[in-house]
Amino acid sequence: MNGPAGRVAVVTGGSGGIGAATAAALAAAGARVAIGARNATRLTATAERIAGGGATVYAHPLDVADPASVEAFFDGVEATLGPVEILVANAGAARPAPLEDATTDSVVETVGVNLTGALLCARRVLPGLRRAVPPGDLVLVTSDAGVHPRAHLVAYSAAKAGLEAAARALALELEGSGVRICTLRVGPTLTGFADGWDPAATEAAMGVWQAQGTQRHWATLTPDDVASVIVDALGRPRGVASVLVELQPVP
Ligand SMILES: NC(=O)c1ccc[n+]([C@@H]2O[C@H](COP(=O)([O-])OP(=O)(O)OC[C@H]3O[C@@H](n4cnc5c(N)ncnc54)[C@H](OP(=O)(O)O)[C@@H]3O)[C@@H](O)[C@H]2O)c1
């Protein structure tokens, strides 16, 4: 069994954007899917939409940066669907501002959701991924901002770079287990990621990104583009790991 069919797949940040598209694609591929995010209303609506296609979808509130929330979420998933076999650590967020203007909460939350949260979720499922037959899959959603860091997104760039380093270190720990890790490095994608951004802060950041060449064009991927690549990666023969996949829109 290579692909997601019949396996239990968790998508963090599964209520919108790339996460919702990934959960829908995994469900369409035959996985039993669990999604988590903080806004329970939006989460439930997404779960109902995906389940409308006849899929099994479990939704439970989740704040990946809160260790107690992570435990409660995965306890719920396992009690309802069984052991987790695929984790897509997708939850992410950022707020643009120069570091010296960023609030303490913003810095802590950005590292918390994009780095600490992904590690807490991965740690929680790793024993089960090792035990799974076939061994499980871990997909870590990172950003091209990790390798092409952006001014006004210092904590976000650092957190995504840190997550890529974590993936490489974890792959060494998992050698011989059969568990596969895929780092999915995503470029600009049309989602609600910037919906809550302060307009003035956004304008300031965009100006700097254009001047410094980190924003050279306005082409974007769609969430479905990203989701399809995740499903493809999971469907590779068991002896093949998509270790690092970078997706960019064609400008
Ligand atoms: N869009 C892009 O251009 C782009 C580019 C590169 C990488 N990425 C990465 O792709 C991933 C998905 O982003 P997206 O573009 O799909 O953004 P999005 O539409 O804003 O979706 C983000 C998801 O994460 C959830 N989330 C945020 N903070 C969370 C937390 N603390 N705990 C649990 N869930 C949380 C959100 O729900 P709640 O707010 O309700 O919790 C939402 O479901 C992120 O890791 C992002 O860094 C995006």
The ligand as an SDF file (V2000), in Angstrom:
LIG
                    3D

 48 52  0  0  0  0  0  0  0  0999 V2000
    0.0200   30.9050    1.1660 N   0  0  0  0  0  0  0  0  0  0  0  0
    1.3180   30.9810    0.8520 C   0  0  0  0  0  0  0  0  0  0  0  0
    1.7270   31.7930   -0.0200 O   0  0  0  0  0  0  0  0  0  0  0  0
    2.3140   30.0840    1.5400 C   0  0  0  0  0  0  0  0  0  0  0  0
    3.6420   30.0870    1.0510 C   0  0  0  0  0  0  0  0  0  0  0  0
    4.5700   29.2620    1.6530 C   0  0  0  0  0  0  0  0  0  0  0  0
    4.1970   28.4420    2.7140 C   0  0  0  0  0  0  0  0  0  0  0  0
    2.9180   28.4490    3.1690 N   0  0  0  0  0  0  0  0  0  0  0  0
    2.5830   27.5970    4.3070 C   0  0  0  0  0  0  0  0  0  0  0  0
    1.4640   26.7860    3.9900 O   0  0  0  0  0  0  0  0  0  0  0  0
    0.8060   26.4390    5.2060 C   0  0  0  0  0  0  0  0  0  0  0  0
   -0.6800   26.6780    5.0420 C   0  0  0  0  0  0  0  0  0  0  0  0
   -0.9010   28.0740    4.8770 O   0  0  0  0  0  0  0  0  0  0  0  0
   -2.0930   28.6550    3.9740 P   0  0  0  0  0  0  0  0  0  0  0  0
   -1.4670   29.5010    2.9420 O   0  0  0  0  0  0  0  0  0  0  0  0
   -3.0250   27.5870    3.5820 O   0  0  0  0  0  0  0  0  0  0  0  0
   -2.7400   29.6630    5.0390 O   0  0  0  0  0  0  0  0  0  0  0  0
   -4.2190   29.7880    5.6150 P   0  0  0  0  0  0  0  0  0  0  0  0
   -5.2190   29.7560    4.5200 O   0  0  0  0  0  0  0  0  0  0  0  0
   -4.1570   30.9760    6.5200 O   0  0  0  0  0  0  0  0  0  0  0  0
   -4.4250   28.4700    6.4890 O   0  0  0  0  0  0  0  0  0  0  0  0
   -3.6930   28.2900    7.6930 C   0  0  0  0  0  0  0  0  0  0  0  0
   -4.3560   27.1920    8.4980 C   0  0  0  0  0  0  0  0  0  0  0  0
   -3.5890   27.0100    9.6930 O   0  0  0  0  0  0  0  0  0  0  0  0
   -4.4690   27.1310   10.8180 C   0  0  0  0  0  0  0  0  0  0  0  0
   -3.7110   27.6080   11.9730 N   0  0  0  0  0  0  0  0  0  0  0  0
   -3.1010   28.8060   12.1570 C   0  0  0  0  0  0  0  0  0  0  0  0
   -2.5310   28.8380   13.3560 N   0  0  0  0  0  0  0  0  0  0  0  0
   -2.7900   27.6420   13.9510 C   0  0  0  0  0  0  0  0  0  0  0  0
   -2.4670   27.0740   15.2090 C   0  0  0  0  0  0  0  0  0  0  0  0
   -1.7640   27.7420   16.1490 N   0  0  0  0  0  0  0  0  0  0  0  0
   -2.8780   25.8070   15.4760 N   0  0  0  0  0  0  0  0  0  0  0  0
   -3.5890   25.1100   14.5590 C   0  0  0  0  0  0  0  0  0  0  0  0
   -3.9220   25.5970   13.3550 N   0  0  0  0  0  0  0  0  0  0  0  0
   -3.5240   26.8540   13.0620 C   0  0  0  0  0  0  0  0  0  0  0  0
   -5.5830   28.0730   10.3470 C   0  0  0  0  0  0  0  0  0  0  0  0
   -6.7950   27.9380   11.1040 O   0  0  0  0  0  0  0  0  0  0  0  0
   -7.0440   28.7640   12.4810 P   0  0  0  0  0  0  0  0  0  0  0  0
   -6.5770   30.1460   12.2350 O   0  0  0  0  0  0  0  0  0  0  0  0
   -8.5140   28.6250   12.7050 O   0  0  0  0  0  0  0  0  0  0  0  0
   -6.2540   28.0570   13.5360 O   0  0  0  0  0  0  0  0  0  0  0  0
   -5.7710   27.5360    8.9250 C   0  0  0  0  0  0  0  0  0  0  0  0
   -6.5530   26.3590    8.9460 O   0  0  0  0  0  0  0  0  0  0  0  0
    1.4620   27.2580    6.3110 C   0  0  0  0  0  0  0  0  0  0  0  0
    2.3860   26.4530    7.0170 O   0  0  0  0  0  0  0  0  0  0  0  0
    2.1820   28.3520    5.5510 C   0  0  0  0  0  0  0  0  0  0  0  0
    3.2960   28.8350    6.2680 O   0  0  0  0  0  0  0  0  0  0  0  0
    1.9680   29.2580    2.6100 C   0  0  0  0  0  0  0  0  0  0  0  0
  1  2  1  0
  2  3  2  0
  2  4  1  0
  4  5  1  0
  4 48  2  0
  5  6  2  0
  6  7  1  0
  7  8  2  0
  8  9  1  0
  8 48  1  0
  9 10  1  0
  9 46  1  0
 10 11  1  0
 11 12  1  0
 11 44  1  0
 12 13  1  0
 13 14  1  0
 14 15  2  0
 14 16  1  0
 14 17  1  0
 17 18  1  0
 18 19  2  0
 18 20  1  0
 18 21  1  0
 21 22  1  0
 22 23  1  0
 23 24  1  0
 23 42  1  0
 24 25  1  0
 25 26  1  0
 25 36  1  0
 26 27  1  0
 26 35  1  0
 27 28  2  0
 28 29  1  0
 29 30  1  0
 29 35  2  0
 30 31  1  0
 30 32  2  0
 32 33  1  0
 33 34  2  0
 34 35  1  0
 36 37  1  0
 36 42  1  0
 37 38  1  0
 38 39  2  0
 38 40  1  0
 38 41  1  0
 42 43  1  0
 44 45  1  0
 44 46  1  0
 46 47  1  0
M  CHG  2   8   1  16  -1
M  END
$$$$
